[in-house]
Amino acid sequence: MDLISGLHTFIRVAETGSFSGVARESNSSQSAVTRQVAQLEEHFGVRLFHRTTRKLSLTDEGQALVGRAKHLLEEAEGLEDTFGKNGGSPTGLVRIGMPVGAAILLVPDFTTLMRKHPGLMVEIVVIEQPDNLVAERLDLALRLGQSADTSLVSRAVATLQSAPVAAPAYLERYGAPEHPSDLAKHTCIIHDMGPDSTHWIFNGAQGPVDVEIASAFRSNNSLVVRQAALAGYGIALLGDPLTIHDIRAGRLYRLLPDYTARKRQAFIVYPSRRHLAQRTRLVIDFLVEQFRLLEARLRDSREWGENESTWLV
């Protein structure tokens, strides 16, 4: 019996609660997955799962084995990374969940990273607010705001500024708001990221202003929201990284220049493990550096400053 392969299969069955699900993701038969788990039970002389027609759950022995098996597999991955055929260069697949806007920004840099490490494989799974890493089979994720899952490590990588923007066609028809409260009289586009998506909070000289936005159009995809704004449908609140080039080209205009919208923190989240595979650590360090460079570009007066376009009321 291949103990490493059997342990990997056992962990996936424990995480998903399904023999058939693991068979589908590994492109094998359910009987082959069941046989691997049965061989493990015979090897260790214990029952690992309670099985009924409706439910699959770990026994006490199975629960104890999960933690130790994960540690063993992490060590095995570390040995492969260090002593594998690529002479220490990270190898293998890293699955990363991230919003579509971040994916668009980072893809060119990922190609550079992978040319430097030809044994590295990257799969980007587009999820606006990735949270359940186990269900999505993700090694790490990039998200706005901290995850509700306290078992994950959350590493802040950037503080991103947002601003209300609109296309010239919309502003020529309806004008620009002078105060955040004027947004109630405008057509707005919601980027739906959760319950507080309709609360647009601004800070000005007189303190914070909280505006409740009603909108007939919303999307959980930031590129869809941007496209609706470019089409002249209404005013959208979007992150600077997504709109900087549109603003410099005059396709969108920043509004309410005397107010700043609430900032959002970007986090990298990953399982809380003592040992991360070298390839995963490499990708985390790469993302941290890319966001450092992004923040520097956004602060640079050559990017904003005199090139910033603000619609004059």
C-alpha positions as CSV (number, residue, x, y, z in Angstrom):
1,M,0.0,0.0,0.0
2,D,1.2,3.5,-0.8
3,L,0.9,5.1,2.6
4,I,1.3,8.7,1.5
5,S,-1.3,8.4,-1.2
6,G,-3.7,6.6,1.2
7,L,-3.3,9.3,3.8
8,H,-3.9,12.0,1.3
9,T,-7.1,10.3,0.2
10,F,-8.2,9.8,3.8
11,I,-7.7,13.5,4.6
12,R,-9.7,14.6,1.6
13,V,-12.6,12.2,2.6
14,A,-12.5,13.5,6.1
15,E,-12.6,17.1,4.8
16,T,-15.3,16.6,2.3
17,G,-17.4,13.9,4.1
18,S,-17.8,12.2,0.8
19,F,-16.2,9.2,-0.9
20,S,-17.8,10.0,-4.2
21,G,-16.7,13.7,-4.1
22,V,-13.1,12.7,-3.6
23,A,-13.4,10.2,-6.5
24,R,-14.7,13.0,-8.8
25,E,-11.9,15.5,-7.8
26,S,-9.2,12.8,-8.2
27,N,-10.7,11.4,-11.5
28,S,-10.9,7.9,-10.0
29,S,-13.7,5.5,-9.1
30,Q,-15.6,5.6,-5.7
31,S,-14.6,2.0,-5.2
32,A,-10.9,2.9,-5.5
33,V,-11.2,5.6,-2.9
34,T,-13.1,3.3,-0.6
35,R,-10.5,0.6,-1.1
36,Q,-7.7,3.1,-0.1
37,V,-9.4,4.0,3.1
38,A,-10.2,0.3,3.9
39,Q,-6.5,-0.5,3.4
40,L,-5.5,2.2,5.8
41,E,-8.0,0.8,8.4
42,E,-6.4,-2.6,7.9
43,H,-2.9,-1.2,8.1
44,F,-3.5,0.6,11.4
45,G,-6.0,-2.0,12.8
46,V,-8.7,0.6,13.6
47,R,-11.9,1.9,12.1
48,L,-11.5,5.5,10.8
49,F,-15.1,6.3,9.9
50,H,-18.6,5.7,11.1
51,R,-20.6,4.9,8.0
52,T,-24.4,5.1,7.6
53,T,-26.5,5.4,4.5
54,R,-26.9,9.1,5.1
55,K,-23.8,10.2,7.1
56,L,-20.0,9.8,7.2
57,S,-18.2,10.8,10.3
58,L,-14.8,10.3,11.9
59,T,-14.2,7.9,14.7
60,D,-12.0,9.0,17.6
61,E,-9.1,7.2,16.0
62,G,-9.9,8.8,12.7
63,Q,-10.0,12.3,14.3
64,A,-6.6,11.7,15.9
65,L,-5.1,10.5,12.6
66,V,-6.2,13.5,10.6
67,G,-4.0,15.9,12.5
68,R,-0.9,13.7,12.5
69,A,-1.5,12.7,8.8
70,K,-1.6,16.4,7.8
71,H,1.6,17.0,9.6
72,L,3.3,14.0,7.9
73,L,2.1,15.1,4.4
74,E,3.4,18.7,5.0
75,E,6.8,17.3,6.0
76,A,6.7,15.1,2.8
77,E,5.9,18.1,0.7
78,G,8.8,20.1,2.3
79,L,11.2,17.3,1.5
80,E,10.0,17.2,-2.1
81,D,10.4,21.0,-2.3
82,T,13.9,20.9,-0.8
83,F,15.3,17.7,-2.4
84,G,13.2,17.3,-5.5
85,K,14.3,17.1,-9.1
86,N,14.4,20.9,-9.5
87,G,17.3,21.3,-7.0
88,G,15.4,23.2,-4.4
89,S,13.2,25.3,-6.7
90,P,9.5,25.1,-5.6
91,T,7.5,22.6,-7.5
92,G,3.8,21.6,-7.6
93,L,0.4,23.3,-7.7
94,V,-0.8,26.3,-5.6
95,R,-4.5,27.0,-5.8
96,I,-5.3,30.7,-5.0
97,G,-8.7,32.2,-4.5
98,M,-9.1,35.9,-5.2
99,P,-11.5,38.6,-6.6
100,V,-11.6,39.1,-10.3
101,G,-10.2,42.6,-10.1
102,A,-7.1,41.3,-8.2
103,A,-6.7,38.5,-10.7
104,I,-6.7,40.9,-13.6
105,L,-4.0,43.1,-11.9
106,L,-1.8,40.2,-10.8
107,V,-1.8,37.8,-13.8
108,P,1.0,39.6,-15.7
109,D,3.2,39.3,-12.6
110,F,2.4,35.7,-12.0
111,T,3.7,34.8,-15.4
112,T,7.0,36.4,-14.5
113,L,7.1,34.4,-11.2
114,M,6.4,31.1,-13.1
115,R,9.1,31.8,-15.6
116,K,11.6,32.0,-12.7
117,H,10.2,28.8,-11.2
118,P,9.3,26.4,-14.1
119,G,8.3,23.7,-11.7
120,L,5.6,25.9,-10.1
121,M,2.0,25.6,-11.2
122,V,-0.6,28.2,-10.2
123,E,-4.4,27.9,-10.5
124,I,-6.3,31.1,-9.8
125,V,-9.9,30.5,-8.7
126,V,-12.0,33.6,-9.1
127,I,-14.1,34.2,-6.0
128,E,-15.1,37.7,-4.9
129,Q,-14.8,37.0,-1.1
130,P,-13.1,33.6,-0.6
131,D,-13.7,32.2,2.8
132,N,-14.0,28.4,2.9
133,L,-10.6,27.2,1.8
134,V,-11.3,23.6,2.5
135,A,-14.5,23.4,0.4
136,E,-12.8,25.3,-2.5
137,R,-9.6,23.2,-2.1
138,L,-7.5,26.4,-1.9
139,D,-4.0,26.7,-0.5
140,L,-4.5,30.4,0.2
141,A,-6.8,33.3,-0.7
142,L,-6.8,37.0,-1.2
143,R,-9.8,38.9,0.2
144,L,-11.0,42.3,1.3
145,G,-11.6,42.3,5.1
146,Q,-10.7,39.6,7.5
147,S,-12.2,36.1,7.2
148,A,-14.9,35.0,9.6
149,D,-13.0,31.7,9.9
150,T,-10.8,32.2,13.0
151,S,-8.8,29.0,12.2
152,L,-7.2,30.8,9.3
153,V,-4.1,32.9,9.4
154,S,-4.9,36.4,8.1
155,R,-2.0,38.6,6.9
156,A,-2.8,42.2,6.0
157,V,-1.0,43.1,2.8
158,A,-2.5,46.5,1.7
159,T,-4.9,49.3,2.6
160,L,-6.9,50.2,-0.5
161,Q,-8.7,53.5,-1.0
162,S,-12.0,53.6,-2.8
163,A,-13.7,56.6,-4.5
164,P,-17.1,57.3,-6.2
165,V,-16.7,57.4,-9.9
166,A,-18.9,58.0,-12.9
167,A,-18.6,58.3,-16.7
168,P,-18.8,61.7,-18.5
169,A,-22.0,60.6,-20.2
170,Y,-23.8,60.2,-16.9
171,L,-22.4,63.4,-15.4
172,E,-23.4,65.4,-18.5
173,R,-27.0,64.2,-18.1
174,Y,-27.4,64.4,-14.3
175,G,-24.5,66.4,-12.9
176,A,-22.2,65.5,-10.1
177,P,-23.0,65.3,-6.3
178,E,-21.6,68.1,-4.2
179,H,-22.1,66.3,-0.9
180,P,-22.3,62.6,0.0
181,S,-26.0,63.0,0.9
182,D,-26.7,64.0,-2.7
183,L,-26.0,60.4,-3.7
184,A,-29.5,59.5,-2.6
185,K,-30.8,61.5,-5.6
186,H,-28.5,59.8,-8.1
187,T,-28.5,56.4,-9.8
188,C,-25.8,54.3,-8.0
189,I,-24.3,50.9,-8.8
190,I,-23.6,48.6,-5.8
191,H,-20.6,46.3,-5.6
192,D,-22.2,43.6,-3.4
193,M,-19.6,42.4,-0.9
194,G,-21.9,41.7,2.0
195,P,-24.5,43.4,4.3
196,D,-22.7,46.7,4.5
197,S,-22.4,47.2,0.7
198,T,-25.2,49.7,0.6
199,H,-23.6,51.8,3.3
200,W,-21.2,54.2,1.7
201,I,-19.2,56.0,4.4
202,F,-17.2,59.2,3.7
203,N,-14.9,61.3,5.9
204,G,-14.9,65.1,5.4
205,A,-14.0,68.2,7.3
206,Q,-17.1,67.9,9.4
207,G,-16.6,64.3,10.2
208,P,-18.0,61.0,8.9
209,V,-21.1,60.8,6.6
210,D,-22.9,57.5,6.3
211,V,-25.2,57.3,3.2
212,E,-27.7,54.5,2.6
213,I,-27.6,53.7,-1.1
214,A,-30.7,52.3,-2.9
215,S,-29.9,50.8,-6.3
216,A,-31.7,48.9,-9.0
217,F,-28.4,47.4,-10.3
218,R,-25.8,45.5,-8.3
219,S,-23.2,42.8,-8.8
220,N,-20.7,40.8,-6.7
221,N,-18.2,41.2,-9.5
222,S,-16.1,44.4,-9.4
223,L,-15.5,44.3,-13.2
224,V,-19.2,44.1,-13.9
225,V,-19.7,47.2,-11.6
226,R,-16.9,49.0,-13.4
227,Q,-18.4,48.2,-16.8
228,A,-21.8,49.5,-15.7
229,A,-20.1,52.8,-14.6
230,L,-18.2,53.0,-17.9
231,A,-21.5,52.5,-19.8
232,G,-22.9,55.6,-18.0
233,Y,-25.5,53.8,-15.9
234,G,-24.6,55.6,-12.7
235,I,-22.1,56.2,-9.9
236,A,-20.1,53.3,-8.5
237,L,-17.8,53.1,-5.5
238,L,-14.7,51.2,-6.6
239,G,-11.2,50.7,-5.5
240,D,-8.5,52.9,-6.9
241,P,-6.5,50.0,-8.4
242,L,-9.5,49.1,-10.6
243,T,-10.2,52.6,-11.9
244,I,-6.8,54.4,-12.0
245,H,-6.3,53.9,-15.8
246,D,-9.9,54.8,-16.6
247,I,-9.5,58.1,-14.6
248,R,-6.2,59.0,-16.3
249,A,-7.8,58.3,-19.7
250,G,-10.9,60.4,-18.9
251,R,-13.3,57.4,-19.2
252,L,-14.3,57.9,-15.5
253,Y,-14.1,60.8,-13.1
254,R,-13.6,60.8,-9.4
255,L,-16.4,62.6,-7.5
256,L,-16.6,64.3,-4.1
257,P,-13.0,65.4,-4.0
258,D,-13.4,67.0,-0.6
259,Y,-14.3,63.6,0.9
260,T,-12.5,60.3,1.3
261,A,-14.4,57.0,1.2
262,R,-13.8,54.3,3.7
263,K,-10.6,52.4,3.2
264,R,-10.6,48.6,3.0
265,Q,-7.8,46.2,4.0
266,A,-6.7,43.4,1.8
267,F,-5.7,40.2,3.5
268,I,-4.0,36.9,2.5
269,V,-5.5,34.0,4.3
270,Y,-4.3,30.5,4.6
271,P,-4.6,27.5,6.9
272,S,-3.0,27.8,10.3
273,R,-0.2,25.2,9.9
274,R,3.2,24.9,11.4
275,H,4.7,24.0,8.1
276,L,3.7,25.5,4.8
277,A,5.0,24.0,1.5
278,Q,7.8,26.0,0.0
279,R,5.7,26.8,-3.0
280,T,3.0,28.2,-0.9
281,R,5.4,30.4,1.1
282,L,6.9,31.6,-2.2
283,V,3.5,32.7,-3.5
284,I,2.6,34.4,-0.2
285,D,5.8,36.4,-0.3
286,F,5.3,37.2,-3.9
287,L,1.8,38.6,-3.2
288,V,3.0,40.7,-0.3
289,E,5.7,42.3,-2.5
290,Q,3.2,42.9,-5.4
291,F,0.9,44.8,-3.0
292,R,3.7,46.8,-1.6
293,L,4.6,47.9,-5.1
294,L,0.9,48.6,-5.9
295,E,0.5,50.8,-2.9
296,A,3.7,52.7,-3.8
297,R,2.4,53.3,-7.4
298,L,-0.9,54.6,-6.1
299,R,0.9,57.0,-3.8
300,D,3.2,58.2,-6.5
301,S,2.3,61.7,-7.6
302,R,3.2,60.7,-11.2
303,E,0.2,58.2,-11.1
304,W,-2.3,60.4,-9.3
305,G,-1.4,64.1,-8.5
306,E,-1.6,66.2,-11.7
307,N,-3.0,63.3,-13.7
308,E,-6.1,62.8,-11.6
309,S,-9.4,63.7,-13.3
310,T,-12.1,65.2,-11.1
311,W,-15.4,66.3,-12.5
312,L,-15.9,70.0,-11.7
313,V,-19.4,70.7,-10.4
